[in-house]
Amino acid sequence: MRVLVLNGPNLNLLGEREPGIYGSTSLEEICTHLSSAAEAMGITVCFAQSNHEGEIIDILHAARLECDGVILNAGAYTHYSYAIRDAIAAIKIPVVEVHLSNIHARDEFRHTSVIAPVCIGQISGFGADSYDLALTALAFRFNQGMPRLDEAKK
Ligand code: DQA
């Protein structure tokens, strides 16, 4: 099983970016930790980060041919990118939406996720552990025989 961990805009600055909200762990540290957690679960993970909407869409398109699932932190695009939402809906592999912060406890504009309806679920508010929980959620889904939420994507 191969999982892509895709991070969107400004997440390359984790560790130094608003540490009171996002914590002091860098993206590199999160990726290193996830790699070993995934290895212990028999999962192969690969990583990508982009600050550009179109590139995130290209990466999602490529993932549909190379990966079994995606863990996606789309950053602020979560709240308004219908193009990323359409890309998730277009690919058949399951996507888990993650956020370090609890988006529902923050600014009003963050309460809306336009990608949530086309993801298999959302994990929000557990800091860097949100990624671990997303990996566990995907593994759980795969162990159940990998049902795809095609209904939700119609
Ligand atoms: C975020 C939450 C978003 O609202 C914000 O724009 C981010 C990070 C999170 O991980 O908590 O860039 O996705």
Boltz pocket constraint, residues with backbone or C-beta under 6 A from the ligand:
constraints:
  - pocket:
      binder: B
      contacts: [[A, 9], [A, 10], [A, 11], [A, 73], [A, 74], [A, 75], [A, 76], [A, 77], [A, 78], [A, 98], [A, 99], [A, 100], [A, 101], [A, 102], [A, 103], [A, 110]]
      max_distance: 6.0
